[in-house]
């Protein structure tokens, strides 16, 4: 519109003289042309010194409101601008924060988003949009590159029956005859670097020297969690994934050392690690045709979350819970959306951070 008016006013020399004085029209046309030129040159010139990148945790929970942000740097300063990012829910780019003029110091704007689906989510690169000084031309600059975040499955809560069912099954498991963490194996002399809590103070007092208690390995607290992926995508599969995530979280809180098994987690070899690592691996689960019993590690106590209970011919038999059992023993989240396959990436970030 400004360009059209500028051209119209600059063409006043061919107008009838009584419509508008030629000098006034010429000045107005030149002013509008100057506004366009400065508006086109200045924002892109000043944004050229701006750089930035995503600042987001390596893993976030599904469906919960989390804070994400960016790190912006402009050594020579930058004009007022609007930061644009893609919303994970609508998958559309929009303005997330508007900033005043940026100085040489780092700027860390933050905003809240929700990730509606689990898995590896790829966030496109940020963009800075500036329409200063006159607001007639907008310049755009892409900042940094895309970011990847692992969206963890939502967690429910276990009911009292879950613990009772698990303890009853573990009590009859022959592998539980092995000594647990509290079983004393032998005493040895203190060595530099031993933890003070490992010193057996009563025996040390009798012996007159520091003695350290060596205890048995945590055999009775090791448990394999196996997810049955031989199903179809949809809400029922997502509920089964939520049940596996809830069980892993409850087991870690209770002092167990669970490992995760399935076609997505290395089969019988499984994936070990802390709770966040296991949940991040579980976030990549998707339906396939893998047989459940082929994923159960031999000779291990195993908790299987399955579509239907299989007929097991070996002993010790795993504890198999179908979706009906899970909904009885756990309080699963109701707002679970169907997951879209395939995931955008099959790998995890180098290290997940909260």
C-alpha positions in Angstrom: 0.0 0.0 0.0 2.8 2.4 0.9 4.6 1.6 -2.4 1.5 2.2 -4.4 0.9 5.5 -2.7 4.5 6.6 -3.2 4.3 5.8 -7.0 1.0 7.6 -7.2 2.3 10.8 -5.5 5.5 10.8 -7.5 3.4 10.8 -10.7 1.7 14.0 -9.7 3.5 16.0 -12.5 1.0 14.6 -14.9 -2.0 15.5 -12.7 -4.2 18.6 -13.2 -2.6 21.4 -11.1 -5.7 22.1 -9.2 -5.9 18.6 -7.5 -2.6 18.8 -5.5 0.4 21.1 -5.6 3.3 19.3 -7.3 5.9 20.1 -4.6 3.7 18.7 -1.8 3.0 15.5 -3.6 6.6 15.0 -4.6 7.8 15.4 -1.0 5.2 12.9 0.2 6.1 10.4 -2.5 9.8 10.7 -1.7 9.1 10.3 2.0 7.1 7.1 1.4 9.8 5.7 -0.9 12.4 6.5 1.8 10.3 4.8 4.4 10.2 1.7 2.3 13.9 1.7 1.6 14.9 2.2 5.2 12.3 -0.3 6.4 13.7 -2.9 4.0 17.4 -2.3 4.7 17.5 -1.5 8.4 15.8 -4.6 10.0 17.7 -7.2 8.0 20.9 -5.3 8.6 20.5 -5.2 12.3 19.2 -8.8 12.6 22.3 -10.0 10.8 24.2 -9.8 14.1 21.6 -11.9 16.0 22.2 -15.5 16.8 20.4 -18.0 19.0 19.4 -21.6 19.7 16.8 -23.7 21.5 17.1 -24.3 25.3 15.0 -27.3 26.1 15.5 -30.3 28.4 16.4 -33.6 26.8 13.3 -35.3 28.1 9.9 -33.9 29.1 6.6 -35.6 30.3 3.8 -36.0 27.8 0.7 -33.8 28.2 2.1 -31.6 31.0 2.9 -28.0 30.7 6.7 -27.5 30.6 8.9 -24.5 30.1 11.1 -24.2 27.0 13.2 -21.3 26.0 16.0 -19.9 23.8 19.4 -18.3 24.1 19.8 -15.2 22.1 23.1 -13.3 21.5 23.6 -10.1 19.6 27.2 -8.7 20.1 26.3 -5.4 18.3 22.7 -5.3 19.7 19.4 -6.0 18.0 16.2 -4.0 17.5 12.8 -5.0 19.1 11.7 -8.3 17.6 9.3 -11.1 17.8 10.5 -14.7 18.4 8.7 -17.3 16.4 8.6 -21.1 17.2 6.5 -24.1 16.2 3.9 -25.2 18.7 4.1 -29.0 19.3 0.3 -29.2 19.7 -0.9 -27.4 16.5 2.4 -27.9 14.6 2.2 -24.4 13.4 4.7 -21.6 13.7 3.6 -18.5 15.6 4.9 -15.7 17.8 5.9 -17.0 21.3 7.5 -13.9 22.9 8.1 -10.3 21.9 11.4 -8.7 23.0 12.6 -5.2 23.4 15.9 -4.0 22.0 18.6 -6.6 22.8 22.0 -5.5 24.2 25.3 -7.4 24.2 24.3 -9.6 27.1 22.7 -13.0 26.5 18.9 -13.0 26.6 17.1 -16.2 27.7 13.3 -15.9 27.0 11.1 -18.7 28.1 7.5 -19.8 27.4 5.2 -22.8 28.1 4.2 -25.6 25.8 2.6 -29.0 25.9 3.8 -32.1 24.0 0.7 -34.1 23.2 2.4 -37.3 22.0 5.3 -39.4 23.3 8.4 -40.2 21.4 11.2 -38.2 19.8 9.9 -34.8 18.8 11.8 -32.6 16.4 11.4 -28.9 17.0 12.2 -26.7 13.9 14.7 -23.9 14.1 13.6 -20.7 15.8 13.0 -17.5 13.8 13.4 -13.8 14.6 11.0 -11.4 12.9 11.5 -7.6 13.0 9.4 -4.8 11.4 11.2 -1.9 12.9 11.7 1.1 12.6 8.5 1.9 10.6 6.5 -1.4 10.6 6.0 -1.5 6.8 8.6 -4.3 6.0 9.2 -7.4 8.1 12.7 -9.0 8.1 13.1 -12.7 9.1 16.2 -14.5 10.3 16.5 -18.2 11.2 18.3 -18.8 14.4 20.5 -21.9 15.0 19.1 -25.3 14.0 16.4 -27.7 15.1 16.2 -29.4 18.4 15.2 -32.9 19.5 13.4 -33.8 22.7 12.2 -37.1 24.1 8.6 -37.0 25.3 8.2 -39.5 28.1 5.0 -41.5 28.5 2.5 -40.2 31.1 2.6 -41.8 34.5 -0.2 -43.2 36.5 -0.3 -44.4 40.1 -0.1 -48.0 41.4 -2.7 -49.2 43.8 -2.1 -51.3 46.9 -3.0 -54.4 45.1 0.0 -54.0 42.7 2.5 -54.3 45.5 0.7 -57.2 47.1 0.4 -59.1 43.7 4.1 -58.5 43.1 5.3 -59.6 46.5 3.2 -62.7 46.4 4.6 -63.6 43.1 8.2 -62.8 44.1 7.8 -64.9 47.3 7.3 -68.0 45.2 10.0 -67.2 42.7 13.0 -69.5 43.2 15.4 -66.7 42.3 14.4 -64.9 45.5 16.3 -67.4 47.6 19.5 -65.5 46.9 20.7 -63.1 49.5 19.4 -59.5 49.4 21.0 -56.2 50.0 20.9 -56.5 53.8 22.5 -59.9 53.9 26.1 -59.7 55.4 28.7 -61.7 53.4 32.0 -60.9 55.2 34.0 -58.3 57.0 37.3 -56.7 55.7 39.7 -54.1 56.8 38.9 -50.4 56.0 40.5 -49.0 52.9 40.8 -45.3 52.0 37.8 -44.3 49.9 35.2 -46.6 51.6 32.0 -44.9 52.5 31.5 -44.3 56.2 28.0 -45.9 56.1 29.7 -49.2 55.0 31.7 -49.4 58.3 30.4 -52.1 60.7 30.8 -50.1 63.9 29.9 -52.8 66.3 32.4 -55.3 64.9 35.0 -52.5 64.6 34.6 -51.7 68.3 35.2 -55.3 69.2 38.2 -55.7 66.9 39.7 -52.3 67.8 40.1 -51.4 64.1 37.8 -50.2 61.4 36.0 -53.1 59.5 33.9 -52.7 56.4 30.8 -54.9 55.8 30.8 -56.6 52.4 27.2 -57.5 51.5 25.6 -59.7 48.9 24.6 -58.4 45.5 21.1 -57.0 45.1 19.9 -60.2 43.4 16.4 -60.2 45.0 15.6 -56.7 43.7 16.4 -57.2 40.1 13.4 -57.4 37.8 12.9 -57.5 34.1 9.9 -55.4 32.7 8.8 -56.7 29.3 6.4 -54.8 27.1 4.3 -56.8 24.6 4.4 -54.8 21.2 2.5 -57.4 19.2 -0.6 -55.3 18.9 -2.0 -52.5 16.8 -1.5 -48.7 17.3 -4.2 -46.9 19.2 -5.4 -45.9 22.6 -5.2 -49.4 24.1 -1.5 -49.7 23.1 -0.9 -46.3 24.6 -2.5 -47.4 27.9 -0.3 -50.5 27.9 2.8 -48.2 27.5 1.5 -46.0 30.3 1.1 -49.1 32.5 4.7 -50.1 31.8 5.9 -46.6 32.6 3.9 -46.6 35.8 5.3 -50.0 36.8 8.9 -48.9 36.1 8.5 -45.7 38.1 6.9 -47.6 41.1 9.7 -50.3 41.0 12.4 -47.7 41.0 10.8 -45.9 43.9 10.6 -49.2 45.8 14.3 -49.8 45.5 14.2 -52.3 42.6 16.7 -52.3 39.7 14.4 -52.9 36.7 15.6 -53.5 33.2 13.4 -52.9 30.2 12.9 -55.5 27.5 11.2 -55.5 24.1 11.9 -55.3 20.4 12.5 -51.6 20.8 14.8 -52.1 23.8 17.3 -54.7 22.7 15.2 -57.8 23.1 16.3 -60.2 25.8 19.5 -58.2 26.4 17.3 -55.3 27.4 18.1 -51.7 28.5 19.4 -50.9 32.0 19.8 -47.6 33.7 18.0 -45.2 35.9 14.3 -44.5 35.8 14.6 -41.6 33.3 16.7 -43.7 30.9 14.2 -46.5 31.0 11.3 -44.2 30.4 13.1 -42.5 27.5 13.6 -45.9 25.9 10.0 -46.8 26.5 8.9 -43.6 24.7 10.2 -45.2 21.5 8.0 -48.3 21.7 5.7 -48.9 18.7 3.6 -51.9 17.7 5.3 -54.7 15.7 5.0 -58.4 15.2 7.6 -59.5 17.8 6.6 -62.4 20.0 6.3 -61.6 23.7 8.0 -64.8 25.0 11.0 -64.2 22.7 11.7 -60.9 24.6 11.7 -62.4 28.1 15.3 -62.9 29.4 15.9 -66.5 30.4 16.4 -67.3 34.1 15.2 -63.8 35.2 12.3 -62.7 37.2 10.1 -60.9 34.6 7.0 -58.7 34.8 5.3 -58.8 31.4 2.7 -56.2 30.3 0.9 -57.9 27.5 -2.2 -57.8 25.3 -3.3 -61.3 26.4 -1.7 -63.7 28.8 0.5 -66.3 27.0 0.8 -70.0 27.9 4.2 -70.3 29.5 5.8 -73.8 29.6 9.0 -73.0 31.6 9.7 -72.2 35.2 10.0 -69.8 36.8 7.0 -68.4 34.9 6.9 -64.6 34.4 4.2 -62.5 36.0 1.9 -61.5 33.1 -0.5 -58.6 33.4 -2.9 -57.8 30.6 -4.6 -54.4 30.2 -7.5 -55.4 32.4 -5.2 -56.4 35.2 -3.3 -53.1 34.7 -6.4 -51.0 35.0 -7.3 -52.9 38.2 -3.9 -52.6 39.8 -3.1 -49.1 38.6 -4.7 -45.8 38.1 -3.8 -45.0 34.5 -4.2 -41.5 33.0 -7.5 -41.2 31.0 -6.4 -38.5 28.6 -4.1 -40.6 26.5 -3.9 -39.8 22.8 -3.1 -42.3 20.1 0.5 -42.1 19.0 1.4 -41.5 15.3 3.9 -43.8 13.7 6.6 -43.8 12.7 8.5 -41.6 15.1 10.5 -38.7 13.6 13.8 -40.2 14.8 14.8 -43.6 16.2 17.7 -42.4 18.3 17.9 -40.7 21.6 19.8 -37.5 22.4 23.3 -37.9 23.7 22.2 -37.4 27.3 18.8 -36.7 28.8 18.7 -33.8 31.2 15.9 -32.6 33.3 
